[in-house]
Structures are given as structure tokens and as C-alpha cells.
Amino acid sequence: MTLEPFGTRLRRAMDERGPLCVGIDPHASLLADWGLSDDIVGLERFTHTVVEALADRVAVLKPQSAFFERFGSRGIAVLERAVADAREAGALVLMDAKRGDIGSTMAAYAATYLDPASPLFSDAVTVSPYLGYGSLRPALDLARESGTGVFVLALTSNPEGAEVQHAVRAGGASVAATMLDHLRAENAGAAPMGSYGAVVGATLGDSLAAAGADLAINGPLLAPGIGAQGATAADLPKVFGAAVRDVVPNVSRGVLRHGPDVAALRESAGRFADEVRAAVESGGPTAG
Ligand SMILES: O=C(O)c1cc(=O)[nH]c(=O)n1[C@@H]1O[C@H](COP(=O)(O)O)[C@@H](O)[C@H]1O
């Protein structure tokens, strides 16, 4: 069965469930806070609880692969199960893997996350363009074929990112602005929106202008940084302007710290979702 394009599926999920993305980030400290052991049993219980609590209500769940990889093959098995269960319950799964390599190796990363035959098949994956946007081509092409999406790091939420992302190229455009230009070209003509997203931190405030960033890429903008990193939903209209209706805000620890109680996780995600909805309505005159 061929999937509809990711951008179409994501827009529908955002309309039906609201745009919130919740991260599945099983930090060792969170496992401890939840009264779980820092081992495969704790990892499995944590992950299963988050999926059970949220996969039937949030638009996107974003497992952070590193927290599973640190447990080796058994951690990956937990991740595989989480992806399948979350998708089954109706959430889109964005695999946060931040992969990037030369094209021929990128093809293997693409196959891992975006080929429907793979055990880790996800609706979308995060990638790093530090080897050059063109090195991402195998992932961009496979996404088009399989109805999946790719989120390219453009302006990350951490303060260190500016060193690379604000760097100015020979023609005068910043590295970040160049990535956004590539994505705009990739998404041209797609409706209701394209499947190629940019990662733009919700924490960035005025520094977006410093990077000369035009966020109108006709694709989704993953905005991490709400909650533990200090940004709030109310910041979204200020940071994203008219592009706010294309923003998929991510919260990880801000929600996860309310576990292991399922009702408390749901209540927290619901609160963030309400705040995001209010912020998008206040800031997006073209919101539909
Ligand atoms: O691609 C990402 O998801 C990402 C990009 C970025 O610029 N900043 C960022 O924090 N993230 C991820 O988003 C999540 C943020 O988690 P919290 O700070 O706990 O909400 C982590 O999984 C990060 O790896």
C-alpha cells in the first residue's frame, strides 16, 4: 500500500489533533524519576507508557533514537515496537536520528527509516545537512517514493548552533537560509504542504532575523525547545510570524516529567496542546 505524501498526512493530523509533537526521550534521569531501573526493562516500561498515554491523541511522536541505541540491540527492539505501536494507534512517528553522511551511506540511513520494508520504518526522520544538502538526496528521493518525510536541521535550538548555521556563504546568504532555500525548492507546488521540513528552534527569538531566515518553505517547521529548554508556546508567534501555522512544536521532558501516571501525561500534553492552539490562533492571520 502506498502512503499519501507525508505533508498531506501531517497537515491532516495537525488539523485533527493539533500540531503538538511529543518526544520520547528516555533519559536515565527520567527513568529514575519514574521509579524505573536504568536497563532494558525500565526502557521498555517507559516507552510503552508514553505510547499508551499519547499515541491516540497527539499528531506526532518523536522517539529520540540515541536513548534506545545506548541499550544496544535490545534497545533497538524496544524502539521498533514503539514505532509500530504508535503508528497503529494513529500517531505519525518522526524518528529523531539526525543522520548525515556521504550520499552512498546516506542511502542506507534512508533505507533504515524510510523504506516500508524496514523494521524501523517511520513516517519521517531528522537529518543533518552538515555534509552538504546534496548528500541528503537519497533520503529526499526515497521519502518522495514512500510517502514519508525528512526534517533537515536548519536553525537548531541550542546556542552552539549559530557558529555553523549563521555562517555566511560567499554569495552573502547564511548556511541556515541556504538550507531553507533548498527546502522551499523541494516543496514547490506541493499542496496542502510539502513533505520536507526544517528544524527551527522555538528558543531562537530574534536570532532568526540575524540568520536572514525566510521560513516560508511550504513545509513543516519542527520547533523543539518548548518546556525544558525555556521556550513557551506563547513564543511561537513571535519567533515564527506568519509561518506559525506550519509549526510542529516539540516538547519532550516538559511532558515526560509528569509520568509515569498515564492520566498526568495526558493532562500535561493536553495543556501544551491548548497553549499551542491559542498561540497559533493569536499569531496566524492566515490560519485555516
Ligand atoms: O531535531 C530535534 O528534534 C531537535 C533539534 C533541535 O534543534 N533541538 C532539540 O532539542 N531537538 C531534540 O528535541 C528534543 C528536545 O527535548 P526537551 O528539551 O526535553 O523538550 C530532544 O530530543 C532533542 O534532541
The ligand as an SDF file (V2000), in Angstrom:
LIG
                    3D

 24 25  0  0  0  0  0  0  0  0999 V2000
   15.7070   17.5500   15.9080 O   0  0  0  0  0  0  0  0  0  0  0  0
   15.3160   17.7180   17.0720 C   0  0  0  0  0  0  0  0  0  0  0  0
   14.3230   17.1450   17.4740 O   0  0  0  0  0  0  0  0  0  0  0  0
   15.9940   18.7140   17.9110 C   0  0  0  0  0  0  0  0  0  0  0  0
   16.5790   19.7690   17.2490 C   0  0  0  0  0  0  0  0  0  0  0  0
   16.9970   20.8860   17.9690 C   0  0  0  0  0  0  0  0  0  0  0  0
   17.4060   21.8860   17.4100 O   0  0  0  0  0  0  0  0  0  0  0  0
   16.8890   20.8720   19.3200 N   0  0  0  0  0  0  0  0  0  0  0  0
   16.3840   19.7940   20.0100 C   0  0  0  0  0  0  0  0  0  0  0  0
   16.2540   19.8860   21.2450 O   0  0  0  0  0  0  0  0  0  0  0  0
   15.9900   18.6850   19.3170 N   0  0  0  0  0  0  0  0  0  0  0  0
   15.5030   17.4800   20.0410 C   0  0  0  0  0  0  0  0  0  0  0  0
   14.2620   17.8000   20.6570 O   0  0  0  0  0  0  0  0  0  0  0  0
   14.1700   17.2080   21.9440 C   0  0  0  0  0  0  0  0  0  0  0  0
   14.0260   18.2940   22.9840 C   0  0  0  0  0  0  0  0  0  0  0  0
   13.7960   17.7390   24.2470 O   0  0  0  0  0  0  0  0  0  0  0  0
   13.3550   18.6150   25.5050 P   0  0  0  0  0  0  0  0  0  0  0  0
   14.3670   19.6940   25.6590 O   0  0  0  0  0  0  0  0  0  0  0  0
   13.3620   17.6230   26.6210 O   0  0  0  0  0  0  0  0  0  0  0  0
   11.9650   19.1500   25.2210 O   0  0  0  0  0  0  0  0  0  0  0  0
   15.4090   16.3380   22.1060 C   0  0  0  0  0  0  0  0  0  0  0  0
   15.0880   15.0360   21.6620 O   0  0  0  0  0  0  0  0  0  0  0  0
   16.4130   16.9750   21.1620 C   0  0  0  0  0  0  0  0  0  0  0  0
   17.3400   16.0190   20.6570 O   0  0  0  0  0  0  0  0  0  0  0  0
  1  2  2  0
  2  3  1  0
  2  4  1  0
  4  5  2  0
  4 11  1  0
  5  6  1  0
  6  7  2  0
  6  8  1  0
  8  9  1  0
  9 10  2  0
  9 11  1  0
 11 12  1  0
 12 13  1  0
 12 23  1  0
 13 14  1  0
 14 15  1  0
 14 21  1  0
 15 16  1  0
 16 17  1  0
 17 18  2  0
 17 19  1  0
 17 20  1  0
 21 22  1  0
 21 23  1  0
 23 24  1  0
M  END
$$$$
